[in-house]
Amino acid sequence: MNGTLIDIVSGDVTLPHPPRRSRADSFPLFSTNAYFLPPPCAPPWRRQSRLFSGRHLEQVGIGQTPVARGVDDRPATFEKEPREHRKPPCRHPPTPSRWPSSGRGPSPSSWRLTRKSRSRPSSKSWSLGNHENFALQIADATNFYITEKNRNDIKNGSILRLTTSPYQTALQLHERIQSSSMDAKLEALKDLASASRDITFALDFINMDGISLLTQMVESGTERYQKLQKIMKPCFGDLLSFTLTAFVELMDHGIVSWDTFSVAFIKKIAGYVNKAAMDTAVLQRSLAILESMVLNSQDLYHKVAQEITIGQLIPHLQGTDQDIQTYTIAVINALFLKAPEERRQEMAHILAQKQLRSIILSNVIRSPMPINDEMAHQLYVLQVLTFNLLEDRMMTKMDHQDQAQRDIIFELRRIAFDMDCESNNGSSTEKRKSMYTRDYKKLGFINHVNPAVDFTQIPPGMLALDNMLYFARHHQDAYIRIVLENSSREDKHECPFGRSSIELTKMLCEILKVGELPGENCHDFHPMFFTHDRSFEEFFCICIQLLNKTWKEMRATNEDFNKVMQVVREQIMRALTLKPNSLDQFKSRLQNLSYAEILKIRQSERMNQEDFQSRPILELREKIQPEIMELIKQQRLNRLCEGTCFRKISSRRRQDKFWYCRLSPNHKVLHYGDLEESPQGEVPHDSLQDKLPVADIKAVITGKDCPHMKEKGALKQNKEVLELAFSILYESDEYLNFIAPDKHEYCVWTDGLNALLGKEMTSDYTKSDMDTLLSMEMKLRLLDLENIQIPEAPPPIPKEPSNYDFVYDCN
């Protein structure tokens, strides 16, 4: 519909056809603090202004041109036009020559907002009729009406549209959707679905009993057209789709209670979901309505649960439409969330029987289509609700008198020490009791006499014992190995399996937030938990083996228990952050996160903390860097002075001949010469016959560019030493060719020679040394040494011990 357009930047206003009436809850045209709009009979010459939110409109007088000083809160000012440019007043208003959609014609009359204006133009002088017939809309995709509540949200530059009031629009649509014409009805429902997003319109339409009208159309009205469905199937689908869309939009405002709907309406909506072939838009809206019903009313939950079963929802997950899949999982989550405590375990059993997990894994998670945010949220909710089924066991203490629970502990002992049990069946009660105490100690329980006491702590309660039993039964070899391995260690170095399992279960419950309601905006689901029916138990089994491995790597004792748990938590959290797709992938990522790797990561993160990126720290780094580089340079030159033995390689065959090269102490001459055999120490200068002045060196060449690597057959024969080759170019075309014994010597010599030539040292070895030395120097410079005396001489090195029996062999 064509309407008045108000551009707050240009100030242009274009009025529509004669207006209609409005309601008081929309933004009135002639109330206090309103935006007043000019009549369609405005003079034809252009009057420009700026609109400022929250100000009144003031008509610009003839012969005055407003000059806008910006779009801020400063009032616009006026400047008089020269007399010769002024135009006479128009006694008879001309007919407008263009509508808002037109791009031609004279500019319309304009108004501006001022703080001081109190004058209100008369609606009669504008020929607008009743001013309540009109309201302002924001002319964007939302088309929201401007009200007293949201008027301050209007931004400079927004375009406003003068249109019929929400009451008039609601009244017209209320009449149009009851039309006997299919086409008119379809168009009206389409407009209603769009307009219902605005709460101002929704209030008016609902006050006209619009919700009841829509529900009646769904219950019975659409049946009139079902006879025509075969010949007008697309039209019928659109009709129902727009009806349900308007219903969803109106209900989303929270004005009407969900408890007011009849069983017939619920059955109708459920019927659309249960049908094998249904229009996609209708199915999507129906699923959305069912989800809202279940979440917003406990009474409706029971009614919906009677009409919808999990089996009827499963086929919708096996399609390819991700929106339908998302709404289907949302309905399942809603039914799960609102189910009574005693029914949730039953629902979980049904979901397992229907293989919901594997269907979601194959059709959603591993689908070629990327998972959008809403789907990720619903998968996260399902993950949380599934893990929350463990809350009951997590908060259940062990009953000392319950023999079934005590039998679980006996089963753990039997699996770990099966042979001992069989060989001691005939032992006396006292001896058996002593043996049980010894075995419970080996199992790592805190209370060796009565391990049941260990499971009275909640959380994790009985859940820890369940995990231990699952590990012992389903990963028996790993369980026995861990128990026996620790029982054979010294007391202070054994990893207590029982205590570790209890604390680890508690930690995993904290990480996965067992017992907490899902967050509204969280998308943190983990695909690996959808790959196994007992994912939490398998998760525990992987982590308990990790804990035992980390304990050994840290060479921990009982006093280090909390430190080990902190490292294990960090390992688990870092592996989960990578979102592994399977439990096996999670396990392999944990293998890469050893204790040594965690230490490296921590050190790296400490160096990259914000403190180390601050300007003073960066300036200190820049100041220290040249000193460190000079230190590395001196080290390289000192190594060249010590010299290195190089191997000679003939172009025809490989020979075990050697030659030696070293730099003179004054750094001016390279001494070199052949050797009969590999030397045991430094070779003196006097025994090296040849000399090369450093001043004659023109360049240092490396790799395949070296002359001795370009010789015929040399590259093929010496391929393994290609990266160790370098040459010194001197005079015009003379070369001194080298092949370093290893990568370290290659870096030392190339760096040293470049340093002699005044060039940059670029080897990997130099970069590594720079990082190490710079890091150490930074830490030393930043130490707080106030009131600490630093000795002039280093402390003496202690004498060697008489024996090394205390050394622990990690292998």
C-alpha positions in Angstrom: 0.0 0.0 0.0 1.2 3.5 -0.9 1.8 5.6 2.2 3.5 8.7 3.3 7.3 8.5 3.3 9.3 10.7 5.7 13.0 10.7 5.2 14.7 11.9 8.4 17.8 12.7 6.5 16.3 14.7 3.7 13.2 15.8 5.5 11.0 14.9 2.5 7.4 13.8 3.2 5.0 12.4 0.6 1.4 11.9 1.6 -0.9 9.1 0.3 -4.6 9.0 -0.6 -7.2 10.4 1.9 -6.4 8.7 5.2 -8.4 6.4 7.5 -8.9 6.2 11.2 -6.5 4.9 13.9 -6.5 3.7 17.5 -5.1 5.5 20.6 -2.6 2.8 21.4 -0.7 3.5 18.1 1.2 6.7 17.8 -1.5 9.4 17.3 -0.9 12.2 14.9 -2.1 15.1 16.9 -1.2 14.1 20.5 1.5 15.7 22.6 5.1 15.0 21.3 3.7 13.6 18.0 5.2 13.7 14.6 2.8 16.0 12.6 2.6 15.4 8.9 1.7 18.0 6.3 -1.5 18.0 4.3 -1.6 16.8 0.7 -2.6 20.4 -0.4 0.8 21.8 0.5 2.3 24.5 -1.8 4.2 23.1 -4.8 7.5 24.8 -4.1 10.0 22.9 -2.1 10.4 23.3 1.7 13.1 21.3 3.2 13.7 20.4 6.9 15.3 18.0 9.2 13.4 15.7 11.6 14.6 15.3 15.1 13.2 12.6 17.2 11.1 13.7 20.2 10.3 17.1 18.8 7.1 18.8 17.4 6.6 19.7 13.8 6.5 23.3 12.9 5.2 24.5 9.5 7.8 26.5 7.6 6.5 29.9 6.5 6.4 31.0 2.9 9.5 32.7 1.8 11.7 30.9 4.3 14.0 28.0 3.6 15.2 25.8 6.5 18.9 25.2 6.5 19.7 21.9 8.3 22.8 22.1 10.4 23.1 18.3 10.8 21.2 15.3 12.1 22.1 15.8 15.8 20.0 17.3 18.5 20.8 20.9 17.6 17.7 22.7 16.2 17.7 23.7 12.6 17.8 27.4 11.7 16.2 29.4 9.0 17.5 31.9 6.5 15.4 34.4 4.5 15.4 34.0 0.8 16.2 37.1 -1.3 13.0 38.9 -2.2 13.6 38.3 -5.9 13.6 34.5 -5.3 10.5 34.4 -3.3 7.3 33.0 -4.8 3.8 34.2 -4.3 1.5 32.2 -2.0 -0.8 29.7 -3.7 -4.5 30.4 -2.9 -5.7 27.2 -4.5 -3.7 24.1 -3.7 -2.6 22.2 -6.8 -3.2 18.6 -7.4 -0.2 16.4 -6.6 1.5 15.1 -9.7 3.1 12.0 -8.2 2.6 9.3 -5.5 5.3 7.9 -3.3 6.2 5.2 -5.8 6.7 7.7 -8.5 10.1 9.2 -9.2 8.9 12.4 -10.9 7.0 15.5 -10.1 7.5 18.4 -7.8 8.9 18.0 -4.3 6.3 17.7 -1.6 5.8 20.0 1.4 8.1 19.3 4.3 7.9 19.8 8.1 10.6 19.9 10.8 10.7 19.0 14.5 11.5 21.7 17.0 11.7 21.7 20.8 9.8 24.9 21.2 6.9 24.4 18.9 3.5 24.0 20.5 1.3 24.8 17.5 -0.7 21.9 16.3 -2.0 22.0 12.7 -5.7 21.2 12.3 -6.7 18.0 10.7 -9.6 19.8 9.0 -7.1 22.1 7.2 -5.4 19.0 6.0 -8.6 17.2 5.0 -7.4 14.1 6.8 -10.7 13.3 8.5 -10.4 11.5 11.8 -6.7 11.5 12.9 -7.1 8.3 14.8 -7.4 6.5 11.4 -3.6 6.9 10.9 -0.3 5.8 12.4 3.3 5.8 11.6 5.3 2.7 10.6 9.1 2.2 10.2 9.5 1.6 6.5 11.8 -1.4 6.6 11.5 -5.1 6.6 9.8 -5.1 10.1 7.1 -2.5 9.3 6.6 -2.0 13.1 4.2 0.7 14.2 5.6 3.6 16.2 4.1 3.9 19.7 4.9 5.9 22.8 7.0 3.0 24.0 9.3 2.6 21.0 9.3 6.2 19.6 12.7 6.9 21.3 14.2 3.9 19.4 13.9 5.7 16.1 17.3 6.5 14.7 18.2 9.4 12.5 18.1 8.4 8.9 15.1 6.1 9.4 12.2 6.3 6.9 8.7 6.6 8.3 5.5 5.7 6.5 2.1 7.1 7.2 -0.4 4.2 7.0 -3.7 3.1 8.4 -3.8 2.5 12.1 -3.3 -1.0 13.5 -6.9 -1.0 14.6 -8.2 -0.2 11.1 -5.8 -2.8 9.6 -6.9 -5.5 12.1 -10.5 -4.7 11.4 -10.0 -5.0 7.7 -8.1 -8.2 7.9 -10.6 -9.7 10.3 -13.3 -9.1 7.7 -11.1 -10.2 4.7 -10.0 -13.6 6.1 -13.7 -14.5 6.3 -14.3 -13.8 2.6 -16.0 -16.5 0.6 -13.4 -16.0 -2.2 -10.5 -18.4 -2.0 -8.1 -15.9 -3.6 -9.2 -13.0 -1.4 -9.0 -15.2 1.7 -5.5 -16.4 0.7 -4.2 -12.8 0.2 -5.8 -11.7 3.5 -4.1 -14.5 5.4 -0.8 -13.7 3.8 -1.1 -10.1 4.9 -2.2 -11.3 8.4 0.9 -13.5 8.8 3.1 -10.5 7.9 1.3 -8.0 10.1 1.1 -10.3 13.2 4.8 -9.8 13.9 4.0 -6.4 15.3 2.7 -6.4 18.9 0.6 -3.3 18.5 -1.3 -4.9 15.6 -1.5 -8.2 17.5 -3.2 -6.6 20.5 -5.9 -5.1 18.3 -6.5 -8.3 16.3 -6.6 -10.4 19.5 -9.1 -8.0 21.1 -11.3 -8.7 18.1 -11.3 -12.4 19.1 -8.9 -13.1 16.2 -7.2 -16.1 17.8 -10.6 -17.8 18.2 -11.4 -17.1 14.5 -8.1 -18.7 13.4 -8.5 -21.8 15.6 -12.0 -22.3 14.3 -10.7 -22.1 10.7 -8.1 -24.7 11.6 -10.6 -27.0 13.4 -13.5 -26.7 10.9 -13.1 -23.9 8.4 -10.4 -25.6 6.3 -12.6 -28.7 6.0 -14.8 -26.8 3.6 -11.8 -26.7 1.2 -10.6 -30.2 1.7 -13.0 -31.4 -1.0 -11.1 -29.0 -3.3 -7.7 -30.2 -2.1 -7.2 -32.6 -5.0 -7.7 -30.0 -7.6 -6.4 -27.0 -5.6 -3.7 -28.7 -3.5 -1.1 -25.8 -3.7 -3.7 -23.2 -2.8 -4.9 -25.3 0.1 -1.4 -25.8 1.4 -0.7 -22.1 1.3 -4.0 -21.2 2.9 -3.3 -23.5 5.9 0.3 -22.4 6.0 -0.5 -18.7 6.3 -3.2 -19.5 8.9 -0.8 -21.4 11.1 2.0 -18.8 10.6 -0.4 -16.0 11.7 -1.4 -18.1 14.7 2.3 -18.7 15.7 3.2 -15.1 15.3 0.3 -13.9 17.4 0.9 -16.5 20.2 4.6 -15.6 20.3 3.7 -12.2 21.9 2.6 -14.0 25.0 -0.8 -12.1 25.2 -3.0 -15.2 25.2 -2.6 -18.2 27.4 -2.0 -21.6 25.8 -4.4 -23.3 28.2 -7.4 -21.9 26.3 -7.2 -24.2 23.3 -9.5 -27.2 22.8 -8.7 -30.8 22.4 -10.1 -30.7 18.8 -7.5 -28.0 17.9 -4.7 -30.1 19.4 -5.9 -33.2 17.5 -6.0 -31.2 14.3 -2.4 -29.9 14.7 -1.2 -33.4 15.8 -2.9 -34.8 12.7 -0.8 -32.6 10.4 2.3 -33.9 12.1 1.3 -37.6 12.0 0.4 -37.5 8.3 3.0 -39.2 6.1 2.9 -36.6 3.3 2.2 -33.0 4.4 3.1 -29.6 3.0 6.5 -28.6 4.4 5.4 -25.2 5.6 2.3 -26.7 7.3 4.4 -29.4 9.0 7.0 -26.9 10.2 4.3 -24.6 11.8 2.5 -27.5 13.3 5.7 -28.8 15.0 6.4 -25.2 16.3 2.8 -25.0 17.7 3.2 -28.4 19.5 6.5 -27.4 21.0 5.1 -24.2 22.4 2.0 -26.0 23.8 4.2 -28.5 25.6 6.6 -25.9 27.0 3.9 -23.4 28.1 1.3 -25.7 29.7 1.7 -28.8 31.8 -2.0 -29.7 31.0 -1.4 -29.4 27.3 1.8 -31.6 27.7 -0.4 -34.5 28.7 -2.9 -33.9 25.8 -0.1 -33.6 23.2 1.7 -36.7 24.6 -1.5 -38.7 24.0 -1.6 -37.6 20.4 2.1 -37.7 19.4 4.5 -40.6 19.9 8.2 -40.7 19.4 7.7 -43.3 16.6 5.6 -40.8 14.6 8.3 -38.1 14.9 11.2 -40.3 13.9 10.3 -40.3 10.1 10.6 -36.5 10.0 14.3 -36.8 11.1 15.1 -39.1 8.2 14.3 -36.4 5.6 16.7 -33.8 4.2 14.9 -30.6 5.3 17.0 -29.3 8.2 14.2 -26.9 9.4 11.8 -29.9 9.8 14.6 -31.9 11.6 15.2 -29.0 13.9 11.5 -28.5 14.9 11.2 -32.3 15.3 14.1 -32.5 17.8 12.6 -29.4 19.5 9.3 -31.2 20.1 11.2 -34.3 21.4 13.2 -32.1 23.7 10.0 -30.3 24.9 8.3 -33.7 25.7 11.5 -34.9 27.4 11.8 -31.7 29.5 8.2 -31.6 30.6 7.8 -35.3 31.3 7.4 -36.2 35.0 10.6 -37.6 36.7 9.3 -41.2 36.8 8.5 -41.1 33.0 11.8 -39.7 31.8 13.7 -43.0 32.1 10.9 -44.7 30.3 11.1 -42.1 27.5 14.9 -42.6 27.3 14.3 -46.4 26.9 11.8 -45.7 24.1 14.3 -43.4 22.4 17.0 -46.0 22.6 14.6 -48.7 21.1 13.7 -46.4 18.2 17.5 -45.8 17.7 17.0 -42.0 17.9 20.7 -41.5 18.5 21.9 -43.3 15.4 19.2 -41.7 13.3 20.3 -38.2 14.4 24.0 -39.2 13.9 23.5 -40.4 10.3 20.9 -38.0 9.1 21.8 -34.8 10.9 25.3 -34.7 12.4 27.0 -36.5 9.5 24.8 -35.0 6.9 26.6 -33.1 4.1 24.6 -30.0 5.0 26.3 -27.8 7.6 24.5 -27.6 11.0 23.0 -24.1 11.6 22.8 -22.4 15.0 19.3 -23.5 15.9 19.9 -27.1 15.1 23.2 -26.9 17.2 21.1 -25.5 20.1 18.5 -28.3 19.9 21.3 -31.0 19.7 22.9 -29.4 22.8 19.5 -29.4 24.6 19.1 -33.1 23.8 22.6 -33.8 25.0 22.0 -32.0 28.3 18.6 -33.7 28.9 20.2 -37.1 28.2 23.0 -36.6 30.7 20.5 -35.2 33.2 19.1 -38.7 33.5 22.3 -39.5 35.5 21.3 -36.9 38.1 19.3 -39.4 40.2 22.3 -41.8 40.6 24.7 -38.9 41.1 22.6 -37.6 44.1 22.0 -41.1 45.6 24.2 -42.1 48.6 25.2 -45.7 49.0 23.1 -47.6 51.6 25.3 -49.7 53.9 22.5 -52.1 54.5 21.7 -52.7 50.8 23.3 -56.0 49.9 22.9 -55.4 46.1 25.0 -52.3 46.4 27.6 -54.0 48.5 27.7 -56.9 45.9 29.0 -54.3 43.3 32.1 -53.7 45.4 32.6 -57.4 45.8 32.3 -57.7 42.0 35.0 -55.1 41.5 37.3 -57.0 43.9 36.5 -60.4 42.2 37.3 -59.1 38.7 40.6 -57.6 39.8 41.8 -60.5 42.1 39.9 -63.4 40.6 42.7 -66.0 41.2 43.1 -64.9 44.9 39.4 -65.3 45.5 39.3 -68.9 44.2 42.4 -70.0 46.1 41.1 -68.6 49.4 37.6 -69.9 49.4 38.2 -72.2 52.3 39.9 -69.5 54.5 38.6 -68.6 57.9 36.4 -65.5 58.3 39.1 -63.5 60.1 41.6 -64.3 57.3 39.1 -63.4 54.6 38.4 -60.1 56.4 42.1 -59.3 56.5 42.5 -60.3 52.8 39.5 -58.1 51.8 41.0 -55.1 53.6 44.3 -55.6 51.8 42.5 -55.9 48.4 40.4 -52.8 49.0 43.6 -50.9 49.7 45.0 -52.1 46.4 41.8 -51.0 44.7 42.5 -47.5 46.0 39.5 -46.9 48.4 40.0 -44.4 51.1 38.2 -46.6 53.7 39.9 -50.0 53.4 37.7 -51.7 55.9 34.3 -50.5 54.6 34.6 -49.0 51.1 30.9 -48.3 51.0 31.6 -45.2 53.1 33.5 -43.7 50.1 30.3 -43.5 48.1 28.3 -41.5 50.7 29.6 -38.3 49.2 27.2 -36.6 46.8 27.9 -35.8 44.1 28.9 -38.2 42.6 27.2 -40.8 44.9 26.4 -44.1 43.3 27.2 -42.9 39.8 30.9 -43.3 40.5 30.3 -47.0 41.5 28.3 -47.5 38.3 31.1 -46.2 36.2 33.7 -48.3 38.0 31.6 -51.5 37.5 31.1 -50.6 33.8 34.8 -50.1 33.3 35.6 -53.4 35.1 33.1 -55.4 33.0 33.4 -53.8 29.5 37.1 -52.9 29.6 38.3 -55.7 31.8 41.9 -55.9 30.6 42.5 -52.2 31.1 40.9 -52.4 34.5 43.0 -55.3 35.8 46.2 -53.7 34.3 45.6 -50.4 36.2 44.7 -52.1 39.5 47.7 -54.5 39.4 50.1 -51.9 38.1 49.4 -49.6 40.9 49.3 -52.3 43.6 52.9 -53.2 42.6 54.2 -49.7 43.0 55.5 -48.1 46.2 52.7 -46.9 48.5 53.5 -43.2 47.9 53.6 -43.6 44.0 50.5 -45.7 43.5 47.5 -44.1 41.8 44.4 -44.9 44.0 41.9 -46.3 41.5 38.9 -46.0 43.8 39.5 -42.4 44.9 40.5 -41.4 41.4 37.2 -42.8 40.0 35.1 -41.0 42.5 36.8 -37.7 41.9 36.9 -38.1 38.2 33.2 -38.9 38.0 32.5 -35.7 40.0 34.7 -33.8 37.6 33.0 -35.1 34.5 29.6 -34.2 35.9 30.8 -30.7 36.4 32.3 -30.5 32.9 29.1 -31.8 31.3 26.9 -29.8 33.8 24.8 -32.9 34.8 21.7 -31.8 36.7 21.6 -28.2 35.2 18.9 -27.0 32.8 20.1 -26.2 29.3 21.1 -22.7 28.5 18.9 -20.7 26.2 21.6 -19.5 23.8 24.1 -22.3 24.0 25.2 -24.4 21.0 27.9 -26.4 22.7 27.0 -30.0 21.6 29.6 -32.7 21.1 29.1 -35.1 18.2 31.1 -37.9 19.9 28.3 -38.3 22.6 25.9 -39.3 19.8 28.2 -42.2 18.7 27.5 -44.6 21.6 24.4 -45.6 23.6 26.5 -45.5 26.8 28.5 -42.4 26.0 29.0 -41.1 29.5 30.3 -44.5 30.7 32.7 -44.7 27.7 33.8 -41.1 28.3 34.7 -42.2 31.9 36.6 -45.2 30.7 38.8 -43.1 28.4 39.4 -40.5 31.1 40.3 -42.9 33.9 43.0 -44.4 31.7 44.2 -40.9 30.9 44.4 -40.1 34.7 46.5 -43.2 35.3 48.8 -42.3 32.4 49.2 -38.7 33.6 49.9 -39.9 37.1 52.9 -41.8 35.9 54.1 -39.0 33.7 54.0 -36.6 36.6 55.7 -39.2 38.9 53.0 -38.2 41.4 52.5 -39.2 45.0 49.4 -39.0 47.2 50.2 -35.4 48.1 50.0 -34.5 44.4 46.5 -35.9 43.9 44.8 -32.5 43.4 47.6 -31.3 41.0 47.1 -34.4 38.9 43.3 -33.9 38.8 43.9 -30.3 37.6 46.1 -31.4 34.8 43.6 -34.1 33.8 40.8 -31.6 33.8 42.9 -29.3 31.5 43.6 -32.2 29.2 39.9 -33.2 28.9 38.8 -29.6 28.4 41.4 -28.9 25.7 40.4 -32.1 23.9 36.7 -31.3 24.1 37.4 -27.8 22.7 38.5 -29.5 19.4 35.0 -31.1 19.1 36.1 -34.6 18.2 33.6 -36.5 16.0 34.0 -39.8 17.8 35.2 -41.3 21.1 38.2 -42.8 19.3 39.2 -39.4 18.0 38.8 -38.0 21.5 41.1 -40.7 22.8 43.8 -40.0 20.2 43.7 -36.3 20.9 44.2 -37.0 24.6 47.3 -39.1 23.6 48.8 -35.9 22.0 48.0 -33.9 25.2 50.6 -35.5 27.4 51.8 -33.8 30.6 54.9 -32.5 28.9 52.7 -31.0 26.1 50.5 -29.3 28.7 53.5 -27.7 30.3 54.6 -26.4 26.9 51.1 -25.0 26.3 51.0 -23.3 29.7 54.4 -21.7 29.2 53.4 -20.5 25.7 50.2 -19.1 27.0 52.0 -17.3 29.9 54.3 -15.7 27.4 51.4 -14.6 25.2 49.3 -13.2 28.1 48.2 -9.6 27.8 50.9 -8.5 30.2 53.5 -9.6 27.6 51.7 -7.7 24.9 51.6 -4.4 26.7 53.6 -1.5 25.3 56.3 -1.4 28.0 57.0 -5.1 27.7 57.2 -4.8 23.9 59.6 -1.9 24.2 61.8 -4.0 26.6 61.8 -6.9 24.1 63.0 -4.6 21.3 65.7 -3.2 23.6 67.0 -6.7 24.6 66.8 -8.3 21.2 70.0 -6.7 19.7 71.9 -7.8 22.8 70.7 -11.3 22.4 71.6 -11.4 18.7 75.1 -10.1 19.5 75.4 -12.9 22.1 74.4 -15.5 19.5 76.8 -14.0 17.0 79.7 -14.3 19.4 78.8 -17.9 20.2 78.8 -18.8 16.5 82.2 -17.2 15.9 83.6 -18.9 19.0 82.5 -22.2 17.5 84.1 -21.4 14.2 87.3 -20.7 16.1 87.2 -24.1 17.7 86.8 -25.6 14.2 85.0 -28.6 12.7 86.1 -31.8 11.0 84.4 -32.2 7.6 84.1 -35.3 5.4 85.3 -35.3 1.8 83.1 -36.8 -0.9 84.5 -37.6 -4.3 82.5 -37.1 -7.5 83.3 -40.7 -8.4 83.0 -42.6 -5.2 82.5 -42.1 -1.5 85.7 -42.1 0.5 86.4 -41.8 4.2 88.7 -38.8 3.9 88.5 -35.8 6.2 89.6 -32.2 6.3 89.5 -29.6 9.0 88.6 -25.9 9.0 88.7 -23.3 11.8 88.7 -19.5 12.2 91.6 -17.7 13.5 91.2 -16.0 17.0 91.3 -12.6 15.4 88.5 -13.6 13.0 90.5 -12.6 9.9 91.6 -15.9 8.4 90.1 -19.4 7.8 92.7 -22.2 8.3 92.0 -25.5 6.6 93.7 -28.7 5.5 93.4 -32.4 4.9 93.6 -35.0 7.7 94.4 -38.7 7.5 91.7 -39.6 10.1 89.0 -38.0 12.2 90.6 -36.0 15.0 89.9 -36.6 18.6 90.0 -32.9 19.6 90.9 -29.5 18.2 93.5 -29.3 15.4 96.1 -26.6 15.9 96.5 -23.8 13.3 100.1 -24.8 12.5 99.1 -28.2 11.2 96.6 -26.7 8.7 98.5 -25.7 5.6 95.9 -23.7 3.6 94.5 -20.2 4.5 91.6 -18.1 3.2 91.4 -14.4 4.3 87.9 -13.5 5.4 88.3 -10.3 3.4 88.4 -12.3 0.2 85.1 -14.1 0.9 82.4 -12.8 -1.5 79.4 -14.9 -0.7 78.1 -18.0 1.1 76.1 -20.4 -1.1 73.9 -23.2 0.3 72.0 -26.3 -0.8 71.6 -27.3 -4.5 73.2 -24.0 -5.6 76.6 -25.2 -4.4 79.1 -26.2 -7.1 79.8 -29.6 -5.7 76.1 -30.4 -5.7 75.9 -29.5 -9.4 78.6 -31.9 -10.5 77.4 -34.8 -12.7 76.0 -37.5 -10.5 76.8 -35.7 -7.3 73.2 -34.7 -6.6 72.0 -38.3 -7.1 74.8 -39.7 -5.0 74.7 -37.2 -2.2 71.0 -36.6 -2.0 70.9 -37.3 1.7 73.5 -34.5 2.3 71.9 -31.9 0.0 70.6 -29.9 3.0 74.0 -30.0 4.7 76.0 -28.6 1.8 77.3 -25.0 1.7 80.2 -23.3 -0.2 82.3 -20.2 0.2 82.8 -18.1 -3.0 86.1 -16.2 -3.1 88.1 -14.3 -5.7 86.2 -14.6 -9.1 85.2 -18.3 -9.4 87.0 -20.1 -6.7 85.0 -22.1 -4.1 85.6 -23.8 -0.8 83.0 -26.6 -0.6 81.7 -28.0 2.7 79.3 -30.8 3.8 78.4 -30.4 7.5 78.4 -33.6 9.6 74.9 -32.7 10.9 72.2 -30.0 10.8 73.5 -28.3 14.0 77.0 -27.8 12.5 75.5 -26.6 9.3 73.5 -23.9 11.1 76.6 -22.9 13.2 78.8 -22.5 10.2 76.4 -20.7 7.9 75.4 -18.4 10.7 79.1 -17.7 11.6 80.1 -17.1 8.0 77.1 -14.7 7.5 78.1 -12.9 10.7 81.7 -12.5 9.4 80.3 -10.9 6.2 78.0 -8.6 8.2 74.8 -10.4 7.0 71.8 -11.6 8.9 71.8 -15.0 10.6 68.6 -16.7 9.3 69.0 -20.4 10.3 66.3 -22.2 12.3 68.9 -22.7 15.1 69.3 -18.9 15.4 65.6 -18.4 15.7 65.3 -21.1 18.3 68.2 -19.7 20.3 66.7 -16.2 20.1 63.3 -17.4 21.4 64.9 -19.3 24.3 67.4 -16.6 25.4 64.9 -13.8 24.9 62.3 -15.6 27.0 64.8 -16.3 29.8 66.1 -12.7 29.8 62.6 -11.3 29.9 61.7 -13.4 32.9 64.9 -12.4 34.7 64.3 -8.7 34.0 60.7 -8.9 35.2 61.6 -10.7 38.5 60.7 -8.8 41.6 64.2 -8.7 43.3 63.6 -5.9 45.7 65.4 -6.4 49.0 67.0 -9.6 47.6 70.8 -9.7 47.6 72.3 -11.3 44.5 75.8 -12.9 45.2 78.7 -11.6 43.2 80.0 -15.2 42.5 77.8 -18.2 41.5 77.2 -20.8 44.3 79.6 -23.7 44.3 78.6 -26.9 42.5 77.9 -29.7 45.1 80.0 -32.9 45.1 78.6 -35.9 43.3 76.7 -38.3 45.4 78.2 -41.6 46.4 75.5 -43.6 44.5 72.6 -42.9 42.1 70.1 -45.4 43.7 67.6 -42.6 44.0 67.3 -42.0 40.2 63.9 -43.1 38.8 64.0 -44.7 35.4 61.1 -43.4 33.4 61.3 -46.4 31.0 
